[in-house]
């Protein structure tokens, strides 16, 4: 399929044009949104770099004028310089089109740059949910603390002063998760109550939710 066919497929499936000319104009508009030139329309995806192919995929996602987009590891396979370009494009598209993203990523620096609110997950469960700066500056859940202690810091003096919180043990299998709190087998604060029941995601501060039986003791 050509780039034009790839981006135009959602338009075809949902019948979002009344003429071939309208379809063509919409495809060129979408390509412009993501920084692709009109002469790219007749080329094939294998002729493009990884960053350009990601832009083609984003243009296709935008074809149906969504309000909400799930971005599952959208920059993980790209070089760092290309990651920055794509993330900046996400920001620009959000401002231009009023989009909301659910951005799934393991790169904590990317997450901080792109996110307004962050949900930290462990074994498929949300353990903490808060505004991005609150999570990064003052994580509450023991797993959040360990996770964020591993974020690289460009200042060597600050990096040396930071204490890495290393967790004991291995991550359990999601198919055979521990009883109660899934993090309890690696948590330095685990108690008997942690094995008995799953902690509920509870609002501990306005707009901030944490799933931990002992949050008020360790916070």
N, C-alpha and C positions, 0 to 999 in steps of 0.2 A: 504493500500500500504506500502511496505517496503521502507526504506530509499533509497535503490538502485532504486526502481521503481519511487519514487518521483523525484529524481535527474535525472533519465534517461528519464523521460517523454518528456522533450523538445527535447532530442536527437531522440526519436522515432517520434515525430510529424514532425520534420524538416528533418528526415532521414540523420542524421549527422554521420553515421558510416557505414562501409561496412561489418562488421562481428560482431558476438556476443562478440568475444574476444576484439575487438576494443571498443565496447560499454562499456564492463566491465572495461577496462583499463582507459577509459575516466572518468567514474564515480568515480573510486578510485582516479584519479588525482584531480578531483573537490573536493572530500572529504578532500584530503590532503591540498588543498588551504585554507580551512576554519577550519582546526584543528580537523577533525574527523578521527577516525581510521578505517581501512579497515573492522575490525570485526563488525563495526556498520552497515554495508551495509544491512545485513539481518534482522535487528531489525525494529521495528515500531516506528513511531513518538511519540506516547503517552508514550513510555518508556523513553523519554529524558526530560531533564530540559528545561525551557523556552529559556535559552541562546543557548543550543544545537539545539533546534528546529529552532531558528533564523538562525543558521549556515547552517542548512539543506536548508532553504529557499534561503539563499544567494548562496549556491552551485548550486541550481536549476537555479537561475537567471544567473549565470555565464556559464551555460551549452552551450549557443548559442554564446559564445565569444562576448558579447556586448561591444561597446565602451562607451555607455551612459546608466546609470542606474538611475531610479527614486526610491528614498528611502523615502517612506511616513511613518514618525514616526517609524523608524526601531528599536529604543531602548526604546520607551516610556513605554512598559509593563515589562521592565526588572529591576532587582535590580541594584543599583548604581554601585556595583563592577562588575557586569556582563556587564553593559552598557560600562564601560571603556574597557573591553576586546573586545567587539564587535566593538567599535569605533576604537580601535587600529588595529583591523583586517581590517577594511575598509581602513585605511591608508596604511597598508602593501599591500593589494590587489591593491590599486591605483598605488603604486610604481611598483609593480610587473607586472601588466597587462596593465598599461597605461589607467586606467578608468577615466571617468568623471561622477560625481554624481550630481543629483539634490536632495538635502537633505532637506526634509520638517520636521520641528520640532518646538515645542513650548518651549523646554528647552533651554534657551538662553546660558547657559554655554556649552552645547553640541554643539550648533550651532557655537559658537566661536571657539571651539576646532577643528571642522571638516572642517570649511569653508574657502575658499580663498576669495570669494565674497558673500555678503549677500543682499537679497532682503527683505525688510520689507513690509508686506502686511496688509491692513486694509479693511475689508468687500470685500475681493476678488480683491482689487486693489493694485498694487505696489505703495508705497508712497516714497520709497527711495531705491536706489541701489548703492552700493559702495564696495570697498575692506573691508574685515572684520575688520581690525584694525581701519580704518577710521570711520566705523559705531560705533564701541565700544568706541573709544576715543573722537569722536567729532560728534555725531549725529546731523543732521540738521533739519529734519522734526519734527514738534511738537509731533507726535505720536511716532517716534523713540526715542525721548528724554524721554518721559514718560515710554515707554517700557523698555529702558535700565536702567532707574533709579531704576527699581525693581529687577535688577540682584543681587543675594546674593553676598556679599563680605566676604571672610573668615577672614579678619583682622577687629576686632571689632572697633578699633580706626577709620579706614577708613570708616567703615560702618556707624558709628555715624556721621561722617562729611558729608557723602553723603546726599543729600536732595531728598527724594522721590517726584516725580511729580505725584500727584494724579489727575486723570481726573474726571470731573463732568459728571453726567448723565449716562445712560445705553447705551449699544451698540445697534444701530438700527437693525431692521430685514433686512437681505439682500434682502428679498422679497418686502420690502417697504423702500428702501434706501432714504436718503434725496436727494433733488435736489443738483446739483453742486458737490462740494467736499463731499465725504461720511463721512469725519471726522469732518466737520464743526460744527455739533451739540455738540461736546465735546471739540472743540479746543478753547483755551483761546485767540487765535489771529484772530478768524473768523471775517470777514467783509462782507459787502453786496455782494461784487464780488464773494465770496466763494459760495453763494447760487445760483449764476446765471449760472455758467459753471463748468464743470469738469476740474481741472488743468491738463495740459499735463505733462508727465514725461520728464523733461528738464535737459540737462547737465549743471550743475552750476559750476562744476570744472572738469578738465580732468578725465574721467572715473567715474564720480559721477553724478547720476541722482536723481532729487527730483521732486515730484508732489505737488506743493504748490504755490498758487497765490502770497503769501506774503513772500516768502522765502528770498528775498533780503532785506526786512524790518526787519525780525526777526533773520536772520542768524548772 
